[in-house]
């Protein structure tokens, strides 16, 4: 049976791998010239600028995601770097007992607990609860990768099916907790402000903090040395070894449908590729409203398009620098408030700067040099997409002016150590994201998750009235990211096997 897959991002590659394992003949059609989709990095001069993975959930055996990764990749032969500190955050108003405004989020739970209690012994009860929740979480091997349900719903089913009553207690206790509600429990003003500012002043479910930390502590959320594209290329290699075929620089124009049945793909130069099944692992909005001309849209999909149910995840404006200095003495990832508000060209206002120094990955820059990235998240992706489309000259001018402004702020923070040592400046905008991936509004992760992580998946694998068609990507589940992308890829392959009465099998990577 022949299956045509749209998109060589991580979900498409993952689905392709599992389908090949189960005897299907697959071909992937990708508009870009490289694999990975949003999981990418690129060369600028002698420097590599990374645009995605700060850490991979399941990088070692401490997480159940390791089991799935190991079905796809030889994880033991991939080098991962595990950070001692997740992020350092400077708050604006308060200082700790040592006169410092810097909050350090350690990845070692024992070290983090000692640090928090030292700063605020009067908050022992909420701190102990915060730490204990992660220790309980570590006792429980999450089952969702083997389940057909979306990530968090599958996790909940797994919890109910186990005898881990202690975990159930803590999960129910924390499922509605956010960094804001937790901060209100703290008496120490410095810690309170630190937790409120931990996600740029946004309110997120506390599980977004505790679940990754529980994996960081077990050294199972490491960064892949070589960067995101190198990691994606390993997935591409696995797919090709399994017999799959990829057509690069081959954008899909239309999904061909006859009498309610998906029959094939119309690609560039009006070439037609027929198949028994079409699987789109491409952008959700492009798939429904461009490739299928909006002909298979129900009220749920229309409400999503009209943004009545969920918000689209932020896009990113990213400034990369190649610096002729190693910057080994600086933290790898830190955030600090600015003296004056910074207004992005699209109108988004920032009062902080976030600097990511890749001083732990020697492959991204020549010896003695370093790649540095400053990122800004924005909901105004359409501004950049439209500007590039309608006025390319103005678009370039706006990018350059803003990059110069950011360079001045970076030099001010890092000091004379980088003065006159910047060799490369690279600017990626939401238009860049859209140009290479087709992601709606330049979104980097699909839908923005709400406070309820257990909410039903907004996007189904199938469309009403359309046969022999399936959809799978990070748009299936709010939050997106690599864990969701690869899980949906596995789930859709398993689902297709079930529909075709095939026993789903996996073949471990070697």
N, C-alpha and C positions, 0 to 999 in steps of 0.2 A: 504493500500500500504506500502510495506517494503522498508526502506532506510537504507543502511549501510553507516556510516560516518567514515572516517579515521581521527583520531586525536582528543584528548580530550583537546586541547588548547582552548583559549577563543572563537575563531571563531567557532570551532566545537561544543562546548557546547552551544553557543548562537544559532547557526542554529538548533541544536537538540531541544532546548527549544521551539523555534517558530514552528518547524515542529510537535512536540508533541501537542502543542496548537491547531494545525490545523488538527488533526486527523490522522497523519501519524504514523506508527510504526517505531521507529528508534533504532539502536544499534550503539554504538561508539567503535572503536577498537584503543587502545592506547598502544604504545610500553613501556611507562614508567609505574611506579606503582602509580602515583599520577596525578591529573588533573592540567590544567593550561598552559602546554607547556612552553613558555617563561615567562609567568606570574608566577614566582615561587620564593621560598625561601627555605632554608634548615637549619637543625639543625647541629651544630658542638659543641659537648660538651653541655654546658649550654646556648649557644648563638645561636640565629637565624641570619643567613646571608641572606639579601634580595638581589635578583638579578633582580628586575624589577621596579615596580611602585613607582616613586617618587611623583606622583600625578595622580588623576583620573579626567579626563575632564567630568564634569556633576555630581560632588559629591553632589551638592545641586541645588535647583530650579533656580539658576541663569543662567543655561545653558540648551539649548534644549536637550542635551544629557541626562539630568536627566530624561526626559520623557521615553527614551528608557531603561535606567538602571532600571527604576521603573517597566517596564514591565517584567523584569527579576529578580530583587532583591528587598527586602524590604529596600530601601535606608534609611528610617527614623531610622532604628534600626542598622545601620552601623556607627561606630564612625570614624569620619575623623578629621585629624589635619590640620589646615590652617596656613601656615607660614606667618610671617610678612615680611620676606626677602626670595626672591627666591634663590639668590646666592650672595656671596661676592667674588670679583675678585681683586687680586693684579696685577697691571700692572708693567711693567719692567722699563720704561724710565721716566715717568712723575709723578709729584705729584700734588695733588689738592691744593686749597688755604690754606688748613689747614696743609699742609705738609705731607699728607697721600697718600699712593699709592693704597689704597683700594677703589674700586668702589662697591657701594651697590645697588643691584637691588631690590627695595622695591616692595611688591605686592599690596600695597594700592596706587592707582593711584594719589590721592591727595598728599600723602606723597612723592611719587616719583617725582612729578612735582615740589614741593617745594624744594626738595633736588637738583634736576638738575638745577633749576633756581638760587639757592643759590651758587652752584659751578660755574655757568657760565651764569651770566645775559646777557652777550653779545650774547649768543645763544638763546635768548628768542623765536625768530620766529620758528626755527626748533624744539625746545623743545615743544612749544605750539602745533605745528602740530602733533608731535609724540604723545602727551598726548590726544589731541582732537580725533585723529583717534580711540583710544581705547574707549573713551566715546561714540562716534558715534556707534561703534561696539556693545556696550552694549545695545543700543536701539533696536537692530535688533535681533530677535530670529531666529537663524539659522535653516533652514528647512531640511538639508540634510538627517537626519535620517529617514525621511518618504519618501525618493525618491529612485528610482532604480539606479540612476547614482552614480558613485564614489563620494567620499566626496566633493572635491573642485569643480568639475563640477556641482554637485547638488547644492552646495552653490551658484554658479554663476546663475544657473537657478532660484533659489529662490530669489536672488537679483533682477533679471530682472522682476519677477512677482509681485514685491511689489511696494509700493509707496514711499519707503525709498530712495528718490533721494539723500539725503545727504550721505547715506551710499554708494550708487553707485559711487558718486563723489570721496569719500575717498578711496574706494576699487580700482577704476581705477588708482588713483593717486599713490597708494602704491603697486600695484600688481607686479611691476618690481623693487621696491625699495629693497635694501639689507642693512645689517648692515654696509657694506663697503661704499655704496653710501651715506647712511645717515651720516656716520662718516665724509665724505668729506665736508658736509655742516656745520660742527661744527668748530668754531674758537678755542675753548678751547682744548689744546693739551691733557690734561688728559682725558676729555670726549671722544675725538676722539679715543685715544688708547683704552679706556675702551670698546667702542662699537666694535672696530675691534677685540678685544681679547675675546669678550663675548662668542663666540663659538670656543674657542681654536685657534683663528686665521683663522677659516674657514668662507667663505662667505655664508650666508643664507638669504632667503627672510625675509624681516622685519616682515611679517605676522607671521612667526614662533615665533617671540618675542611678538608681540602685541596681537595676538589672545589668547594665554594662560594668559597673564597679565590681559586682560579684564575679564577673568574668575576668576583668583586669587583674583582680587579686589572684586568680588561679592561672594567670599567664595564658589566658585563652581569648584574648582580644588584642592581638599584636598587629603591628603595622608591617606590611609585606615589603621587605627591602627591594628596591628597584622601582617602586611606585605602582600606581593603579594600572597603567597600560601593560606593564610587564606581567602583572597578575592576570589581567584579562587575556593576554596572549597565551598563557598557560591553559586557560579554558578553551581557547580557539584550537590549540594543538591537540587537546584531548578529543574535541569534537571531530577534527579531521582524522585522527587516528581511528576513531570509531566508524569511519566511512562516510561522514557527512561532507557536504559540498557548500562552499560559500561564494556568492557572487557579490564582490565589492563594487563600489561605484555604480550600483544598480538600484536607484530609487524606485519604489513601487508607486505607480500612478493611480491604479484602481484595483479593487478586488472584483473579479468578474463573477456575476451571479446570474443564473438561469433558473427561472421558476422557483425562486426561494432556496436555491442550492448553490453554495460557493463552488466555483469550478476552476478558478485559476487566478493568475496575477498578470496585470498589464504593467510592464516596467518601461524604463527609458527606451526611446526609439520605437515605442509601440510594439515591443516584442511581448508575446504571450507565453506564459509558462503554466500549463495545466497541471492539476493534481487532484487527488481524491479528497484531501482535506487542506484547508487553509488555517494556519495558526498565526495570528498577529501577536508579536511581542514588541510591537512598536508603540508609539504614543497613542493614548486612548482617544483623544480628541481627533487626531489625524485619521485614525482607523474608522471611527464612526461617521464623522462628518465630512471627510474628504475622500478617503478610499472607498467608502460605502455610500457616499452622497447623502448621509442622514436618512436613509430609507429604512433602517431597522432600529429606530430610536423609540423607546417607551417613555413614560412620564418620568421614571427615575433618572434615565439618562439625560432627558431634557432639563430636569431640575439641577442635575450636576453641571451641565453646560452653562446654565443660568446662574450658577454659584448659589443656589438656594439651600443646598444641603451641606456642602463642605467648601472650604477655601483651597485654592491651589497653593501647593508648597512654594516657598520663596524661590526666586531665582538668585543668581549670584553675580556680583561685580567683583572680579578678582584681579588684583595687581600683583604680578610676579617680578621679583628682582633677582638678578644674578650678581652676587657680591664677592669681590676678591678679598675675602676674609673668612675665617672659619667660624667665628661667633660661637665657639664652644662654651664660653662662659655664660651665655644667655640661656634662659629657659626655652624649651623647644616650642612652647605654645603659651601665650599670655595675652591678657586683655586688660586695658586700662582706660580710665575716663580722659576725655580731652578738655582742655581749658575753655575752648569755644565749640559750639555745635558745628558739626560738619554736615553740609547739605550736599547730597549727591545730585548729579545733573538731572536725575529723574524726580527730584523733590523729596526723596527719602531723607529723613534727618537722623544723624548719628551723633551721639555724645561720647563715643568710645572708639578705640581702635583695637583690632585683633591681629596679632602678628604670629605667624607660624614659621619657625626657623627649622629647616630640615637638616640640622647639624648632626643628626643621628643616621642619615642615609648617605654614605660616601659615593653612591652611584649616580646621584643627581647633579653633581658638580665636579669639576676638576679638583685635584688634591689641594687643600688649603683654601678652597672657596666653598660657597654655600648658596643654596637656593632658598629664597624667602618669599612667603606669600601673605598678602593682606586681603582679607575677604570681607565683603559687605553683602548682606542678604536684603533683597528688595522684593516687594510685591508689584513693582512697576515694570515688569519685563516687557510689556507691550511698548513702552516708551522707547526702549533701545531697539527693539525689533523694527518698529515703524521708522525710527530715525535712520537706521542703516538702510532700510528699503527705499526711503524717500529722498535722503540727502547724505550720500556716502562721504562727501567731503566734510560736512558738518559733523558727522558721526566720528570721523577720525580726529577732528580738532577737539571735540568734547572729551574723547578718550585721553588724548595726550595732555590736555590741560588738567584733567583730574588726576592722572598718574603723577604729574609733576607736583601737584599739591600733596598727594600721599607720600611721595618720596621725601618731601620737606618734613612731614610729621614723623616719618620713620627715622630720618637722620636726627631729628630732635630727640627722639626717644633712645636710640641706640648710641648716639654720641659721635664723636669725631672718628671713632673706629671704622666707620664706613664712609666717611667723607671722601669724595672723589674715587671711591672704590666700586661704585655701581657700574657693572659692565653690560648688563642687560635689563631692559624694562619690557615687560609683557603685559598686555591688557586683554582680559577676556570679559565679555559682557553677556547679559541675557540673550543678546542677538547671536553671540557665538554659540551658546548652548543650543539655541533654536536652529541655527544654521547647520550644525553637525548632527543633531539628534532628533529634530522635529518636535521636541518636548514643548507642549502647549505653554505659552507665556514664558518660555525659557525655564520652566520649573526644573528643579534639581532632584525632586523626590516624589513627584505625583501630588497626592492630596495631603494637606496639612492635618495632622491628627488633632482631634479634640481632646477634652479632658477624659472622655470615656474610651479607654483603649479596647474595651470589649464590644464596642459597637459593631454591628454587622458589616460585612464587606460591602462597599458601595458598588463595586463592579463585578458582575458575574463572568464566568468562563464562556458563556454562550449569549447569543442575542436572540430576541424574540422574532420568530418568523424566518430565521436563517439556518439552514442545515449545513452540516459539514464545515462549520466555521467555529473556531475557538479563539479566545482572547486571554493572554497571560502576560502580566508585566508588573512593575512596582505600583501601577495605578489600581491594582486590585485591592490593595489594603492601605489605609492611611498610614503615613510615616515613610513608606517606601524604603529605599536603601537596599544594600546588597542582600541582607538576610531575607527580606520580603521578595526580592527579585528572584533569587535562586529557589526559594521555597515554592513560589507560584510556578516556576518552570518545572519543578519536580512534580507538583500536584497536577498540572495539566497533562503531563505525560502519563501519569498514573490514571487519570480520568479517561484519556483517550484509549488506553489499554483496556480499561473496564468496559467502555462502550463497545469496543471491538472484541470483547471476550478473550482477551489475552491476559495471562498471568503476568503481573508487573514484576520484572526482575532488575537487579542492579549488578554491575560488574565493577569491582573495586579497582581504582587506578593503581598503577604500579610505576 
